[in-house]
Protein backbone atom coordinates (compact mmCIF):
# COMPACT_ATOMS: atom_id res chain seq x y z
CA UNK A 1 0.00 0.00 0.00
CA UNK A 2 2.93 2.35 0.57
CA UNK A 3 4.58 1.54 -2.76
CA UNK A 4 2.84 4.45 -4.55
CA UNK A 5 4.43 6.94 -2.14
CA UNK A 6 7.93 5.86 -3.14
CA UNK A 7 7.45 5.89 -6.92
CA UNK A 8 8.86 9.01 -8.56
CA UNK A 9 6.15 11.42 -9.62
CA UNK A 10 6.63 13.76 -12.56
CA UNK A 11 4.89 17.05 -11.98
CA UNK A 12 4.29 18.97 -15.20
CA UNK A 13 4.92 22.67 -14.84
CA UNK A 14 3.40 23.52 -18.23
CA UNK A 15 -0.16 22.46 -18.88
CA UNK A 16 0.35 22.89 -22.62
CA UNK A 17 0.98 20.26 -25.25
CA UNK A 18 2.32 20.64 -28.78
CA UNK A 19 0.11 20.04 -31.78
CA UNK A 20 1.07 20.17 -35.45
CA UNK A 21 -1.76 20.05 -38.00
CA UNK A 22 -1.13 19.33 -41.67
CA UNK A 23 -4.27 19.76 -43.82
CA UNK A 24 -4.39 17.52 -46.88
CA UNK A 25 -5.89 20.29 -49.01
CA UNK A 26 -4.53 23.66 -50.08
CA UNK A 27 -6.05 26.18 -47.62
CA UNK A 28 -5.23 29.87 -47.44
CA UNK A 29 -4.21 31.45 -44.13
CA UNK A 30 -7.61 33.12 -43.73
CA UNK A 31 -9.41 29.80 -44.32
CA UNK A 32 -7.24 28.06 -41.74
CA UNK A 33 -7.89 30.84 -39.21
CA UNK A 34 -11.64 30.52 -39.82
CA UNK A 35 -11.46 26.74 -39.32
CA UNK A 36 -9.48 27.18 -36.09
CA UNK A 37 -12.11 29.61 -34.77
CA UNK A 38 -14.77 27.03 -35.68
CA UNK A 39 -12.85 24.35 -33.77
CA UNK A 40 -12.61 26.50 -30.64
CA UNK A 41 -16.35 27.29 -30.85
CA UNK A 42 -17.19 23.58 -31.25
CA UNK A 43 -15.36 22.77 -28.03
CA UNK A 44 -18.34 24.29 -26.21
CA UNK A 45 -17.97 25.20 -22.54
CA UNK A 46 -14.59 23.53 -22.17
CA UNK A 47 -11.78 25.94 -21.33
CA UNK A 48 -9.37 25.97 -24.24
CA UNK A 49 -6.41 28.13 -25.19
CA UNK A 50 -5.05 27.61 -28.69
CA UNK A 51 -1.81 29.45 -29.55
CA UNK A 52 -0.87 28.91 -33.18
CA UNK A 53 1.34 29.89 -36.10
CA UNK A 54 0.54 29.21 -39.75
CA UNK A 55 3.54 28.58 -41.99
CA UNK A 56 4.25 27.16 -45.41
CA UNK A 57 5.92 23.79 -45.84
CA UNK A 58 9.13 23.91 -47.78
CA UNK A 59 8.40 20.62 -49.57
CA UNK A 60 5.05 21.45 -51.21
CA UNK A 61 4.43 25.12 -50.30
CA UNK A 62 1.16 24.27 -48.49
CA UNK A 63 0.10 25.92 -45.26
CA UNK A 64 0.21 23.97 -42.02
CA UNK A 65 -0.25 24.86 -38.35
CA UNK A 66 2.03 24.57 -35.32
CA UNK A 67 0.44 25.28 -31.98
CA UNK A 68 0.58 24.78 -28.26
CA UNK A 69 -2.74 24.02 -26.63
CA UNK A 70 -4.18 24.04 -23.13
CA UNK A 71 -7.45 22.14 -22.86
CA UNK A 72 -9.04 19.59 -20.59
CA UNK A 73 -10.40 17.25 -23.28
CA UNK A 74 -7.82 16.33 -25.96
CA UNK A 75 -10.08 13.68 -27.48
CA UNK A 76 -12.86 16.19 -28.21
CA UNK A 77 -10.32 18.67 -29.60
CA UNK A 78 -9.00 16.08 -32.06
CA UNK A 79 -12.56 15.20 -33.09
CA UNK A 80 -13.25 18.90 -33.76
CA UNK A 81 -10.02 19.18 -35.78
CA UNK A 82 -11.05 16.23 -37.94
CA UNK A 83 -14.50 17.78 -38.33
CA UNK A 84 -13.12 21.19 -39.32
CA UNK A 85 -10.43 20.08 -41.76
CA UNK A 86 -12.13 16.83 -42.97
CA UNK A 87 -8.83 15.34 -44.28
CA UNK A 88 -5.94 16.10 -41.98
CA UNK A 89 -2.86 14.57 -40.42
CA UNK A 90 -1.69 15.73 -37.02
CA UNK A 91 0.93 15.04 -34.38
CA UNK A 92 0.63 15.82 -30.68
CA UNK A 93 3.23 15.54 -27.94
CA UNK A 94 4.00 16.83 -24.47
CA UNK A 95 5.98 20.03 -24.08
CA UNK A 96 8.81 19.93 -21.59
CA UNK A 97 10.39 23.23 -22.67
CA UNK A 98 7.75 25.74 -23.77
CA UNK A 99 10.26 28.47 -24.59
CA UNK A 100 12.08 26.23 -27.07
CA UNK A 101 8.80 25.24 -28.75
CA UNK A 102 7.86 28.93 -29.07
CA UNK A 103 11.26 29.64 -30.64
CA UNK A 104 10.78 26.76 -33.09
CA UNK A 105 7.32 27.79 -34.28
CA UNK A 106 8.36 31.43 -34.68
CA UNK A 107 11.57 30.63 -36.58
CA UNK A 108 10.26 32.35 -39.74
CA UNK A 109 9.41 35.55 -37.82
CA UNK A 110 5.74 34.60 -37.52
CA UNK A 111 3.67 36.00 -34.68
CA UNK A 112 1.87 33.68 -32.32
CA UNK A 113 -1.91 34.15 -32.45
CA UNK A 114 -4.19 33.07 -29.60
CA UNK A 115 -7.78 31.82 -29.55
CA UNK A 116 -9.63 31.28 -26.28
CA UNK A 117 -13.07 30.02 -25.42
MOJO-V393263 format. One record per backbone hydrogen bond with DSSP energy under -1.0 kcal/mol. NH is the residue of the N-H (numbers start at 1). CO is the residue of the C=O. If there is no record, write none. Layout:
BEGIN
[[NH & CO] [NH & CO]]
END
This chain:
BEGIN
[[5 & 2] [6 & 3] [17 & 69] [18 & 93] [19 & 67] [20 & 91] [21 & 65] [22 & 89] [24 & 87] [32 & 28] [33 & 29] [34 & 30] [35 & 31] [36 & 32] [37 & 33] [38 & 34] [39 & 35] [40 & 36] [41 & 37] [42 & 38] [44 & 41] [46 & 43] [49 & 70] [50 & 115] [51 & 68] [52 & 113] [53 & 66] [55 & 64] [57 & 62] [61 & 57] [64 & 55] [65 & 21] [66 & 53] [67 & 19] [68 & 51] [69 & 17] [70 & 49] [77 & 73] [78 & 74] [79 & 75] [80 & 76] [81 & 77] [82 & 78] [83 & 79] [84 & 80] [85 & 81] [86 & 82] [87 & 85] [89 & 22] [91 & 20] [93 & 18] [101 & 97] [102 & 98] [103 & 99] [104 & 100] [105 & 101] [106 & 102] [107 & 104] [109 & 106] [113 & 52] [115 & 50] [117 & 48]]
END
